[in-house]
Amino acid sequence: MTSFKHFSLQLAIATFCIVFASAYDYEEIRKWNASCFPKDTCSVPRDLDDAYYHNCDCSSLCVLYDTCCIDSPFLNISNKYERTASCRSAGHSGDYVFMVDTCPDSYEGPQAMRRRCEQNAKNWSDPFNNVPVTHPLSQKTYKSLFCAICNGENPKELIMWQVMLDCSALKGNMNICLEDRNFVLSNMMYIHEKGLWGIWSYDPESDWMFRYLSINYKMPESIKKFTKECRPNLISDCHPTWRNQNTRQTCKSYMGVIYFQNETYRNVHCALCNYETNMTGMSCHETMTSPFKGPPPMNFNVLLDIDLSDGEKVGTIEKKCEVDQVYDPFSKKCRTIECPIPGYKLQNGKCVHE
């Protein structure tokens, strides 16, 4: 009986989607009693696309993030666009933002740059590989400097997110992070066996001990307006057992987020093809704790501001670097920002193996 009900549901939605595929119309959402007006439409003027107030986007940036409303003028363009951004953690804050995390197919530079950009595992031995960067003009955030470079951005125009060192493991010596950050930056070292950074600190009860420092990143407040918040764990495809391809295509075609008790769906069609049939359980607002609310800030930490436009200064540390280089406080050496891959150098404007 359950299989028959599922088949009947697929048949009904398939009939609807054949009509729907020919013209995107907000009224089609109303037919399923899934309207979140005015949160999911472009028919009402809005000053800014904001994930807190809206369930989809109307501006041209929706093409980049695949968040166009069903009646956005950019929807047809969006469906043909090569997607390079995904929803990723914004680090310490607990927020989630869209970040470009792949190189375009047209990229012809060193494959080491592509590998560094697209690798999923965090390798904190080289924090440069894990700290996001944001371009304030294009309003794009990249997973790392490597991703920004392979997408053609000028490194000098990028703002690197702050690197945060949590000093709580230093116990009685936590104040050293606040009182003498240069000491911490000059003496911290990476232990490959543990995959962690740390520092030697003196404890009267246990003599000298090696204390580990956890590393994370933090979005500078000055660039928050240039980033795009997103919803993690958004269901954006049909259930594997769903057969009708028209419904699957419709599910992927536009954004109009709706919430159920335990799930968040990209739109009503994604909900339907995942067998959410009781629309009385639908909500236009989050039914659980907002993912945008992060943990309280840590009391003992070091924040590093790595200025890509002034590579000789990192926080209060100043080191003499060549033109187009930036000082890396972790490797304790200058790095060429246009070619930051270890073992490579910038030659005639290109990143080549040494």
Secondary structure, DSSP 8 states (H G I E B T S, - for coil): -HHHHHHHHHHHHHHHHHHHTT---THHHHHTT---TTTT-SSS--SS--TTT-SSB-STTHHHHT-B-TT-TTHHHHTTS---EEEEE-GGG--EEEEE-S--TT--S-HHHHHHHH--S--TTSGGGT--EEETTTTEEESSHHHHHHTT--GGG-EE-EEEEE-GGGGGGTTHHHH-HHHHHHH-EEETTTTEEEEEEEETTTEEEEEEEEEEEE--GGGGGGS-B--TT-B-S--TT---HHHHHHHHH----EE-SS-EESSHHHHHTTT---GGG-BSS-SS--TT------SSEEEE-B-TTSTTEETTEE----TTEEEETTTTEEEETTS-STTEEEETTEEEE-
